[in-house]
């Protein structure tokens, strides 16, 4: 960042950022975004900022005195401070990552964002790239020394190859022979083909140690372009390689390290087969990033967008030098420029993006048109580009929808598919999905139109559970109401049933067609024993996708499908799975002991938030409701502050649900039978091969400790540890594959099973390493095997159209291996390692999966999950995966609902002491204990927050375990009558606020405050007398009976019956003396005076709210 004082007048309006107690102003001056002196910034930073590119930005400003303490949790800018982008300025103000184009808004027109103004002004302002000189990297010194050290190995190239192999880098054979040549560019490229920071940094550490590099091992790779894993070598295979290719690369490498390229050498390197300008300049950048810049698919568009049109026209070294000079004017720090270009590309065209409020359907049609000749490959490519956009658009706080990736497997048409829950061909429940078709040629059971179709329904099958559920009048009426709910003009929902109910037609739904829908569904409801399939579709046509109303139309469609899916899922009976018929199969355990090798990392507790707290209060006061806010106060306090108030509740709940999905929150409910073995650790029986054995399992609390980054030793045992067995985790894919077709006896198949491998043939062509081929050179099956199949996926070995011969879990990435056995030299050279869970099977695919196998060699099995397959085959499911800590420890929240219902001493055992803040790991008086069963040492990290809820009507605080009371902070949650509405019924006002307040006042006087009634009992009721009456009769009255042990005289007093006319009394008193009896008066529940009479004798001034 340029810290000199900004010069020049403002070239636009003043912008402001006013949120969460901070106020900042900014102007555009001389191409820079300048925050004005006197602006305030938030003093606190979110923990995740430490991992961001802008991590040092605020620290640098404070070190130079441009940002100083201002008290009250704020900082103040002492001078006009320039930034190269609005996002950098927003980060400095907010202490968290931010999109400056959205955060900054015109001071005189708050509805206009900086991004809006920028677009209107024709991009006459700074955009989101890194400030010159503002990015600190750790890799540059290491790369410079590594490049120089490699120059010593020109005559020792085999040593470089061995160093790479020792580090764990797979180097393919050179057309059947071991590779014997290496150059500095290829050396870097073979490391950087591992396109993840953790993998590449680990490899650089190993290589650096082997070569004696003195520079510190880098901890980041910001700005470093990855190499292409499919084309990592800078030279061709030996049959195509020229004698001078590798020597030319060594000569160019020496010149690059010196920073003085020769035109002739540069041209000769460009002419090497497998090398082109983007790849060559990328290599030059690796060897000397201060002098050279990669002109690749990321940097060239970035430069062209900033006036360097020549970036895409380089043919000679002179052209390259010209571009370097122009780029240096933009930003002399080439790594920073490279990283800024990458950031822009990430938010740009790597995946599809919205065109303003329009879906890019025209572009989708053009992309789909390129793959009409190879639909399998086209589906893979289109999924990668458009599925992320659909997932973003469909994310939300839904009741039933669960958007997730689900690549389309159809071979007859092109489509992008997103699962919205369940599977169309499984018995696990109702399903929903979204399908994007480029034209009207899509067909499954009906023709799909061009556009985006949302579909929900019940899967095929003969089970009558849904039909039985629809016999209930309320359920039947609810389904009809949802199906015929009104939709925005232009949207039309349709209903489809199986052909067993007549010709396959799309029956229109809606308020005007409800009679037709009811007639069709009545046939379905009475169709006992017929197919269960029922599908509702809703299509957004091209004109909808490209209209300004698209966001609203999509939201309406998703809401419609979400409500339907929630009901349809309830109609389905619980999933059942029957083992395959035939001889008993062995039960194979798929499990492994997971332990953490990480030491506890430093963690700063969230200020003002207790590590242990209990929300207590009477029933219905919103204790569990409040848990969302308490968890966000720990996990995302900035988000909580930015979405305060009742209007922010939906956003807070959605954020909380996201954190739960990420494994940042654990939830458990205590009950009387809950014990130590459920909460801490316990021995559980398992059957293995017909033999009963026992296994030690971690409970909820130990899993939460791990998720919070806590250290837990491995179990103490005299036996050697059992290697971890790879696991098929929920949500992974299921594949079916033939090896050597369906021949009864196959040496290739037997070898694959013996060696723990999955082998794919080359289809009568010479085997070639797929990693060196571009996407356009690969077939659909090769793409599936190399890229789409993932470690952890479940694979079924097919031995016939209807036979399963083995089942296993994929444990490794694609490997080209034609030399490990002569049988693979001419075919079946493509391999993946597999842990075969069961072999020698001869099971019916139809009996196990409900369908036979299709002819292709490799195909993803749709409509079934790994869990279902393993269960059907008699294989035990793996335990839930444990969260491993990332580079920095993140807090974890354990929520214990109804904490007072459990036996605290029995459940917590020896760990009750460790819960204290002062006894946590890293505290001044930290303690650890040895767990009695596993003999492991355990301490509780400070990053684990425990939030309990307690119903005081069940047990008073005074009766609570003293050890628990001393270690938890108790926060009361009392009824809030003022949240309730005032209803106008039968021309009479029914004030539910007064009604609840008076009832609670009488309960507190007769019993105690701990047994009052929460406002939740009267929230969200239908605004009718029957709605209120139902809540009183079915919820409040039974609670009063329990409170007063059926002392009906006191219940009458609470309800104010003694002071009301007889017809308005809820409970009648009959007889006198010892003959007194009490009878419920049903007519009172239909009399509004019975409700208003509860509080009629109380003066308005006695209520603590505006009555």
Buried (B, 14 or more C-beta within 10 A) or exposed (E): BBBEEBEEEBEBBBBBBBBBEBBBBBBBBEEBBBBBEBBBBBBBBBBBBEEBBBBBBBEBBBEEEBBEEBEEBBBBBBBBBBBBBBBBBBBBBBBBBBBBBBBBBBBEEEEBBBBBBBEEEEEEBBBBBBBBBBBBBBBBBBBBBBBBBBBEBBEEBBBBBBBBEEBEBBBBBBBEEEBEBBBBBBBBBBBBBBEEBEBBBBBBBBBBEBBEBEBEBBEBBBBBBBBBBBBBBBBBBBEEBBEEBBBBBBBBBBBBBEEEBEEEBBEBBBEBEBBEBBBBBBBBBBBBBBBBBBBBEBBBBBBBBBEBEBBEEBEEBEBBBBBBEBBBEBBEBBBBBBBBBBBBBEEBEBBBEEEEEBBBBBBBBEBBEEBEEBBBBBBBBBBBBBBBBBBEBBEBBBEBBEBEBBBBBBEEBBBBBBBBBBBBBBBBBBBBBBBBBBBEBBEBEBEBBBBBBBBBBBBBBEBBBBBBBBEEEEBBEBBBEBBBBEBEEEBBBBBBBBEEBEEEEBBBBBEEBBEBBBEBBEEBBEBEEBBBBBBBBBBBBBEBBBBEBBBEBBBBBBBBBBBBBBBBBBBBEEEEBEBBEEEEBEBBBBBBBBBBEBEBBEBEBBEEBBBBBBBBBBBBBBBBBBBBBBBBBBBBBBBBBBBEEEEBBEBBBBBBBBBBEEBBBBBBBBEEEBBBBBBBBBEEEBBEEEEEEEBBBBBBBBBBBBBBBBBBBBBEEEEEEEEEBBBBBEEBBBBBBBBBEBEEEBEBBBBBBEBBBBBBBBEEEEBBBBBBBEEEEBBBBBBBBBBBBEEBBBBBBBBBEBBBBBBBBBBBBBBBBBEBEEBBEEBBBBBBBBBBBBEEBEBBBEBBBBBEBEEBBBBBBBBBBBBBBBBBBBBBBBBEEBBEBEEBBBBBBBBBBBBBBBBBEEBBBEBBBBBBBEBBBBBEEBBBBEBEEBEBEBBBBBBBBBBBBBBBBBBEBEEBBEBBEEBBEBBBBBBBBBBBBEBEBEEEEBBBBBBBBBBBBBBBEBBBBBBBBBBBBBBEBEEEBEBBBBBBBEBBBEBBEEBBEEBBEBBBBBBBBEEBEEEBBBBBBEEEEEEEEBEEBEEBBEBBBBBBBBBBEBEEEEBEEEB
